[in-house]
Amino acid sequence: MSLPEASTNRLPARDICVAARRSYLRIGWCYLCPKCGKWHANLAGGYWLTADGVAATCFHVVEPARDLKEGCLVAVDEAGKVLPVVELLAANRESDAAIVRIAGNGFTPLALNTNVYPGDAAYCYSDPLDNRDYFSAGIVNRFYRPAGSRSPGTRASAAIGPMRLNVSTDWAPGSSGSAVLDECGNVIGHVANISTPRDETPARTAEAKVPKPAPIVFHEAVTARDVLRLIRTPR
């Protein structure tokens, strides 16, 4: 596939919001519920990579539920048009990245950028908890290896292992797969999940009854590098 080149022109935040919205799509499963017997739609986020219908999202977004008996992958563009997902081009569970082909043409793709460092600006446009059109700004906090990933072993094997980035940009359930953008409107990754650190200190009985606020919430994103690795073979 032919991907757009990453831009080096800085944009105002409002223009980044417009670019993110134009390339945003909702993607997920329309399925027959085994409990109530009715059809439901469980949609998360994604973004266009090419104008002819290639899009990226999370692996866990396109993976069918274990109890799914009847359903299909669908996408919904910003105009509300429902489009069928016709092909799964590539996917990797460990990196939580997937690339699909969606029926249609004339979409607005975003470029991928792997040249990013902690402290760089980060933006996200998504639908957290079904709150539509939520745009948030932050910075890149750090890069790290996801928990449970294979041991890197050597430097060569470490270079091909999955990587994550933390950003201070806001999101919530429903944002998975939505693009995280830099100050030039390029994709530096996409939403994976959120987590809070576990308190390893045993709580006293009296204190255990009082819920404590999380000291910090980590916003975890798949890197653009791992998306590119589904498209191009590492050299």
Backbone hydrogen bonds, N-H to C=O, Kabsch-Sander energy under -0.5 kcal/mol:
donor,donor_aa,acceptor,acceptor_aa,energy
3,L,1,M,-0.7
10,R,8,T,-0.6
11,L,183,E,-2.8
15,D,12,P,-0.7
16,I,12,P,-1.7
17,C,13,A,-2.1
18,V,14,R,-1.8
19,A,15,D,-2.3
20,A,16,I,-2.6
21,R,17,C,-2.4
22,R,18,V,-2.2
23,S,19,A,-1.4
24,Y,20,A,-0.7
24,Y,21,R,-0.7
25,L,46,G,-1.7
26,R,76,V,-2.6
27,I,44,A,-1.1
28,G,74,V,-2.2
29,W,42,N,-1.4
30,C,72,C,-2.7
31,Y,29,W,-0.6
31,Y,40,H,-2.6
32,L,70,E,-2.8
33,C,31,Y,-0.7
33,C,38,K,-3.2
37,G,33,C,-1.7
40,H,31,Y,-2.8
42,N,29,W,-2.8
43,L,41,A,-0.6
44,A,27,I,-3.0
45,G,176,S,-3.3
46,G,25,L,-1.2
47,Y,56,A,-1.8
48,W,23,S,-1.4
49,L,54,V,-3.4
50,T,54,V,-1.6
53,G,50,T,-1.0
55,A,53,G,-0.5
55,A,100,V,-2.6
56,A,47,Y,-2.5
57,T,98,A,-2.2
62,V,58,C,-1.2
63,E,59,F,-1.5
68,L,65,A,-1.6
72,C,30,C,-2.3
74,V,28,G,-2.8
75,A,83,L,-3.0
76,V,26,R,-3.1
77,D,81,K,-2.1
80,G,77,D,-2.0
83,L,75,A,-3.8
85,V,73,L,-1.8
86,V,84,P,-0.8
86,V,101,R,-1.8
87,E,101,R,-1.4
89,L,87,E,-0.8
89,L,99,I,-1.8
90,A,99,I,-1.7
92,N,97,A,-2.5
96,D,92,N,-1.1
97,A,92,N,-1.6
98,A,57,T,-2.2
99,I,90,A,-3.1
100,V,55,A,-2.5
101,R,87,E,-3.0
102,I,53,G,-3.1
103,A,84,P,-2.3
106,G,51,A,-0.7
107,F,51,A,-2.2
108,T,22,R,-0.5
110,L,48,W,-2.3
112,L,4,P,-0.5
113,N,187,V,-3.0
116,V,114,T,-1.5
119,G,140,V,-2.7
120,D,117,Y,-2.1
122,A,138,G,-2.2
123,Y,181,L,-2.2
124,C,136,S,-2.2
125,Y,179,A,-0.7
126,S,134,Y,-2.3
129,L,173,P,-3.5
130,D,127,D,-1.4
131,N,128,P,-2.0
132,R,130,D,-0.9
134,Y,126,S,-2.6
135,F,133,D,-0.6
136,S,124,C,-2.4
138,G,122,A,-2.6
140,V,120,D,-2.7
141,N,166,N,-3.3
142,R,166,N,-1.2
144,Y,164,R,-2.1
149,S,146,P,-1.7
154,T,152,P,-1.7
158,A,154,T,-2.2
159,A,155,R,-1.5
160,I,156,A,-0.6
160,I,157,S,-0.8
161,G,157,S,-0.6
161,G,158,A,-0.7
164,R,144,Y,-3.0
165,L,221,A,-2.0
166,N,142,R,-2.4
167,V,219,H,-1.6
168,S,139,I,-2.2
175,S,172,A,-2.2
177,G,191,V,-2.6
178,S,175,S,-2.4
180,V,189,G,-3.1
181,L,123,Y,-2.7
181,L,179,A,-0.5
182,D,186,N,-2.3
185,G,182,D,-1.6
187,V,111,A,-3.7
188,I,180,V,-3.1
188,I,186,N,-0.5
189,G,180,V,-1.1
190,H,222,V,-1.7
191,V,178,S,-2.6
192,A,220,E,-2.6
193,N,220,E,-1.6
195,S,218,F,-1.9
200,E,198,R,-0.9
208,A,204,R,-2.4
209,K,205,T,-0.7
209,K,206,A,-0.6
210,V,207,E,-1.4
218,F,195,S,-3.5
219,H,167,V,-0.6
219,H,217,V,-0.5
220,E,193,N,-2.5
220,E,218,F,-0.7
221,A,165,L,-2.4
222,V,190,H,-2.8
223,T,163,M,-1.0
224,A,188,I,-1.9
226,D,223,T,-0.5
227,V,223,T,-1.2
228,L,224,A,-2.6
229,R,225,R,-1.6
230,L,227,V,-1.2
231,I,227,V,-0.5
231,I,228,L,-1.3
232,R,228,L,-3.3
